[in-house]
Amino acid sequence: MKKLSIGIDLGGTNVRFGLVDNNGKIVRQEMLSVGNSRDHASIIFLLSEGVRKLRTQITDNRSPITGVGVGAPGIVDSKNGIILRSPHYPLWHNFPLKRELSKALNVPVSVDNDANLIAAGEAWKGAGKKFKNFIMLTLGTGIGGGIIIDKKVFHGDSGFAGEIGHMVIDFNGEICDCGGRGCWENYVSIDGLKWMLKTSAAPNKEELLAATPKKLFEMAKDGDTSAHAAWKKFGAYLGAGIASLINVTGMFSYVIGGGIANAWELFINETNKELARRTYKESVERTVIKRAELGDSAGILGAASSIVRRK
Amino acid sequence: MKKLSIGIDLGGTNVRFGLVDNNGKIVRQEMLSVGNSRDHASIIFLLSEGVRKLRTQITDNRSPITGVGVGAPGIVDSKNGIILRSPHYPLWHNFPLKRELSKALNVPVSVDNDANLIAAGEAWKGAGKKFKNFIMLTLGTGIGGGIIIDKKVFHGDSGFAGEIGHMVIDFNGEICDCGGRGCWENYVSIDGLKWMLKTSAAPNKEELLAATPKKLFEMAKDGDTSAHAAWKKFGAYLGAGIASLINVTGMFSYVIGGGIANAWELFINETNKELARRTYKESVERTVIKRAELGDSAGILGAASSIVRRK
C-alpha cells in the first residue's frame, strides 16, 4: 500500500498543495489564493479546504494520508511548528500553525521555513539527490537558504538556520529591510540587479531600470553591454557569498534555484571566478554548483518529505 | 584505572604536550621548540620525543596511553589525518601526519586543525561545556574558528569547516593573504586593529601604530580617545561577522578566546550593538557570547578529547 502525504507551500499570494506518495511522486495538485483575510483562523480554514480537496481525490480508500507538511515564509520555530515572524505578513507573527492545523485536520502536521523545505525537496528528488551535504540558494526578491547536512535540514538552535541572505557582504553597504546594511541579498536579488544598474554608467539606464529580470537577460544576450555588465557583477557578488559559505561551513555542494537563476549562463562564470579568488584552491577543486531541478514542485515535495521520511 | 591520552598543540614555534586523564585533567605538560628543521621526519622526531618524555612520567605502569591527538595549523583533512596546507609552513603541505606519527609511536593518532581542537577543548572543559552547539573564535593574527554541533567538531565535507576568518565582510575591502579581499580577519585581528588606526584621523597615529595590542588596551583605558575608537570599531566588525554567522547557521552561542580578547571590556558593547543591528531580534534574544576559559590548555585538552571521547 502506497503511503500518501500532503505537502503545502504557503506563500503570501498563493498556496500550493500536493498529494505526494512515498516515492516522491506528486499524484495530485491544487492551488488556492490567500485572498484578503490573513488572520490565523482564515489561513487554517484555507489550508483545511485545500487538504480536503486533495483528500477527496484519493481513490484508494485504504490510504489515509499520513500527515501534512507546511512550508511557510519567515522565521519558523520548526520544532514547535510556530511561525515566529513572517516579515511581510505581520498577522502571522507567533502563529502556532502546527498546533492549530493538526487540531483542524486531526493528522500529524509539521511546519518549517519554505526555503528549508525547497532544499529538502531538492535533496529528496532533485539536484541534491546525490549530495550528503549541500546548501540550497533560492534567488528572487531575496536569497532563500536551506542547509542540508546528512540529508536532513540543518536548523541550528531554534530553527532559524539558513538566513543566508543576511550575511554581511559589504560592511558599509546598502541599507537592508532587516535593519542591517550590505546584506548579501541586497546584491544577489532582483533589487540587487537594479542596484547594479543604478550605480552603473549605462547610457540607457532608464530603459534598463524599467526592465524585468527576464527582459534584462534578453537584452544582455542581444548584446547590451550594460545589461551584460550588471549580470556579471551579480555573478561576482554571488561568488563572494558562496566563498564565505564555503569558508565557514567547509561544505562544497551548492544548488541554485529561483526565477533569476534562469540567467545562469550570464553570471555563472563570474561566480566561479570570484569564488576562486576568495577561497582556498583545495576548496575550489571540491566545489560543485548545480542548478535546481524541481522548480515550483520543490517546496511541496520538501514539505511532504518532512512527513514521509519520518516513517 | 584512569585512562590517559596525550594532546599535542603543534604550533609554528613551539609544541605543547599534555598528558590528560579521561576526566580532562592535564596531569603533566611539556613544551619543545620546533627549531629550524621543519621537514616531516624532523617533526615526527620532535613529536615522538615529547610523547616519550610524557610517557616516562606515567608512574602507574598499568596505564598505557590510549592515543595521541594533534592539533596543527592550516587546512587539515581530519578524516585521513593529513595537513593539506599550512599557509606559513610550506614544508608541511600534504603531510600525512597521522600515518607517520602512528607508525612512529605505535598508538592511535588523530589529527585536526588547531582551532577546531581549541573549540573541542572549550566544549569539553571550558566555556562551551554547557552548550550543545557553539562557535569558537580565537582572535589573534587571524581568526581561528571551530564549529561545535552536538558537542562534536563539525568538519564539513573534507575537514575544512571553520575558516571563518575568510568570510567576506567588505566586498571591496583590504587585500587578504588568502588572495581574497575584505575578509573578516583583515579587521578582527592584530593587523585589523592596526588598520583601524591607520585609517583614523588620530593625532598620535605614529605612537598608536607602534603600540602592541596590550599597550593599546592600556592607552584606551587611560583615556586615549583614538585608541578607544579603534577598539570600538574592532568590536563593531566583530559583531557584524557574528551576525553573519548567526544568520547562516542559526547558532546562538559564541565563545571568544585568544590574546586580544583580553581587551573584552573595550569592544564587547560595540559587538553586541552591531550584531543587534544586523540580525533578527528573535536571534539577538537568544544569543550568548562568552569568553573562553582555558587559555593555552584548550588546544591540548581538545587534542586529547579526540582520543578520550572516542572510547
HADDOCK unambig.tbl for C-alpha pairs under 7 A between the chains (distance, minus, plus):
assign (segid A and resid 155 and name CA) (segid B and resid 250 and name CA) 6.69 0.50 0.50
assign (segid A and resid 156 and name CA) (segid B and resid 249 and name CA) 5.73 0.50 0.50
assign (segid A and resid 156 and name CA) (segid B and resid 250 and name CA) 4.42 0.50 0.50
assign (segid A and resid 156 and name CA) (segid B and resid 251 and name CA) 5.09 0.50 0.50
assign (segid A and resid 157 and name CA) (segid B and resid 250 and name CA) 5.97 0.50 0.50
assign (segid A and resid 157 and name CA) (segid B and resid 251 and name CA) 5.33 0.50 0.50
assign (segid A and resid 157 and name CA) (segid B and resid 252 and name CA) 6.80 0.50 0.50
assign (segid A and resid 158 and name CA) (segid B and resid 250 and name CA) 6.98 0.50 0.50
assign (segid A and resid 159 and name CA) (segid B and resid 250 and name CA) 6.79 0.50 0.50
assign (segid A and resid 160 and name CA) (segid B and resid 250 and name CA) 4.77 0.50 0.50
assign (segid A and resid 161 and name CA) (segid B and resid 247 and name CA) 6.43 0.50 0.50
assign (segid A and resid 161 and name CA) (segid B and resid 248 and name CA) 5.60 0.50 0.50
assign (segid A and resid 161 and name CA) (segid B and resid 249 and name CA) 4.58 0.50 0.50
assign (segid A and resid 161 and name CA) (segid B and resid 250 and name CA) 3.72 0.50 0.50
assign (segid A and resid 162 and name CA) (segid B and resid 247 and name CA) 6.59 0.50 0.50
assign (segid A and resid 162 and name CA) (segid B and resid 248 and name CA) 4.88 0.50 0.50
assign (segid A and resid 162 and name CA) (segid B and resid 249 and name CA) 6.13 0.50 0.50
assign (segid A and resid 162 and name CA) (segid B and resid 250 and name CA) 6.88 0.50 0.50
assign (segid A and resid 163 and name CA) (segid B and resid 247 and name CA) 4.84 0.50 0.50
assign (segid A and resid 163 and name CA) (segid B and resid 248 and name CA) 5.29 0.50 0.50
assign (segid A and resid 164 and name CA) (segid B and resid 247 and name CA) 5.88 0.50 0.50
assign (segid A and resid 164 and name CA) (segid B and resid 248 and name CA) 4.68 0.50 0.50
assign (segid A and resid 166 and name CA) (segid B and resid 244 and name CA) 6.63 0.50 0.50
assign (segid A and resid 166 and name CA) (segid B and resid 247 and name CA) 6.12 0.50 0.50
assign (segid A and resid 167 and name CA) (segid B and resid 244 and name CA) 4.26 0.50 0.50
assign (segid A and resid 167 and name CA) (segid B and resid 247 and name CA) 6.35 0.50 0.50
assign (segid A and resid 167 and name CA) (segid B and resid 248 and name CA) 6.76 0.50 0.50
assign (segid A and resid 168 and name CA) (segid B and resid 169 and name CA) 5.71 0.50 0.50
assign (segid A and resid 168 and name CA) (segid B and resid 240 and name CA) 6.82 0.50 0.50
assign (segid A and resid 168 and name CA) (segid B and resid 244 and name CA) 5.73 0.50 0.50
assign (segid A and resid 169 and name CA) (segid B and resid 168 and name CA) 5.71 0.50 0.50
assign (segid A and resid 169 and name CA) (segid B and resid 169 and name CA) 4.86 0.50 0.50
assign (segid A and resid 169 and name CA) (segid B and resid 170 and name CA) 5.56 0.50 0.50
assign (segid A and resid 169 and name CA) (segid B and resid 171 and name CA) 5.80 0.50 0.50
assign (segid A and resid 170 and name CA) (segid B and resid 169 and name CA) 5.58 0.50 0.50
assign (segid A and resid 170 and name CA) (segid B and resid 170 and name CA) 4.17 0.50 0.50
assign (segid A and resid 170 and name CA) (segid B and resid 171 and name CA) 5.31 0.50 0.50
assign (segid A and resid 171 and name CA) (segid B and resid 169 and name CA) 5.80 0.50 0.50
assign (segid A and resid 171 and name CA) (segid B and resid 170 and name CA) 5.31 0.50 0.50
assign (segid A and resid 179 and name CA) (segid B and resid 277 and name CA) 5.99 0.50 0.50
assign (segid A and resid 179 and name CA) (segid B and resid 278 and name CA) 6.29 0.50 0.50
assign (segid A and resid 180 and name CA) (segid B and resid 277 and name CA) 5.40 0.50 0.50
assign (segid A and resid 180 and name CA) (segid B and resid 278 and name CA) 4.24 0.50 0.50
assign (segid A and resid 240 and name CA) (segid B and resid 168 and name CA) 6.81 0.50 0.50
assign (segid A and resid 244 and name CA) (segid B and resid 166 and name CA) 6.62 0.50 0.50
assign (segid A and resid 244 and name CA) (segid B and resid 167 and name CA) 4.25 0.50 0.50
assign (segid A and resid 244 and name CA) (segid B and resid 168 and name CA) 5.74 0.50 0.50
assign (segid A and resid 247 and name CA) (segid B and resid 161 and name CA) 6.44 0.50 0.50
assign (segid A and resid 247 and name CA) (segid B and resid 162 and name CA) 6.59 0.50 0.50
assign (segid A and resid 247 and name CA) (segid B and resid 163 and name CA) 4.84 0.50 0.50
assign (segid A and resid 247 and name CA) (segid B and resid 164 and name CA) 5.88 0.50 0.50
assign (segid A and resid 247 and name CA) (segid B and resid 166 and name CA) 6.12 0.50 0.50
assign (segid A and resid 247 and name CA) (segid B and resid 167 and name CA) 6.36 0.50 0.50
assign (segid A and resid 248 and name CA) (segid B and resid 161 and name CA) 5.59 0.50 0.50
assign (segid A and resid 248 and name CA) (segid B and resid 162 and name CA) 4.86 0.50 0.50
assign (segid A and resid 248 and name CA) (segid B and resid 163 and name CA) 5.29 0.50 0.50
assign (segid A and resid 248 and name CA) (segid B and resid 164 and name CA) 4.68 0.50 0.50
assign (segid A and resid 248 and name CA) (segid B and resid 167 and name CA) 6.78 0.50 0.50
assign (segid A and resid 249 and name CA) (segid B and resid 156 and name CA) 5.72 0.50 0.50
assign (segid A and resid 249 and name CA) (segid B and resid 161 and name CA) 4.58 0.50 0.50
assign (segid A and resid 249 and name CA) (segid B and resid 162 and name CA) 6.12 0.50 0.50
assign (segid A and resid 250 and name CA) (segid B and resid 155 and name CA) 6.69 0.50 0.50
assign (segid A and resid 250 and name CA) (segid B and resid 156 and name CA) 4.42 0.50 0.50
assign (segid A and resid 250 and name CA) (segid B and resid 157 and name CA) 5.95 0.50 0.50
assign (segid A and resid 250 and name CA) (segid B and resid 158 and name CA) 6.97 0.50 0.50
assign (segid A and resid 250 and name CA) (segid B and resid 159 and name CA) 6.79 0.50 0.50
assign (segid A and resid 250 and name CA) (segid B and resid 160 and name CA) 4.77 0.50 0.50
assign (segid A and resid 250 and name CA) (segid B and resid 161 and name CA) 3.73 0.50 0.50
assign (segid A and resid 250 and name CA) (segid B and resid 162 and name CA) 6.90 0.50 0.50
assign (segid A and resid 251 and name CA) (segid B and resid 156 and name CA) 5.08 0.50 0.50
assign (segid A and resid 251 and name CA) (segid B and resid 157 and name CA) 5.31 0.50 0.50
assign (segid A and resid 252 and name CA) (segid B and resid 157 and name CA) 6.81 0.50 0.50
assign (segid A and resid 277 and name CA) (segid B and resid 179 and name CA) 5.96 0.50 0.50
assign (segid A and resid 277 and name CA) (segid B and resid 180 and name CA) 5.39 0.50 0.50
assign (segid A and resid 278 and name CA) (segid B and resid 179 and name CA) 6.28 0.50 0.50
assign (segid A and resid 278 and name CA) (segid B and resid 180 and name CA) 4.24 0.50 0.50
